[in-house]
């Protein structure tokens, strides 16, 4: 557990002392190259050929440096800081463009929040009645054409409501209303 904490602290410190770590890494790679050259010189190669062969054996230093940097730092946080620095640079170069984009995003987010709040209040929140999820709407549909004078049923609306209240075994209470078409 302590070794993990120590490793995390070492990686975090790597974010703030890059130049020193880059220089240490350069020196480390150079010393490995020199050790390879020395081994080849002891085997009887000349200086130029030993250096060339050591470079070929070691490979290009950039991928090695990148792998070491990933081990020494937190790549996600490092990338986030790099993006933040880039955005600040971009902001200094084009402040009006950044301002326009920020205002556009703020307006879009604000309008979305306002619309969602309205829809949530109107459609998604329950009505202020006890057990409002148990409310049911029952209606009669008059499918006759508008110009014919056909009565809705043999009973009037109030008599129909009274009949439903007496005969219903699933409804605890009923109320009725009538809309007038003018």
Secondary structure, 3 states (H helix, E strand, C coil): CHHHHHHHHHHHHHCCCHHHHHHHHHHHHHHHHHHHHHHHHHCCCCHHHHHHHHHHHHCCHHHHHHHHHHHHCCHHHHHHHHHHHHHHHHHHHCHHHHHHHHHHHHHHHHHHHHHHHHHHHHHHCCCCCCCHHHCCCCCCCCCCCCCCCCCCCCCCHHHHHHHHHHHCCCCCCCCCCCCCCC
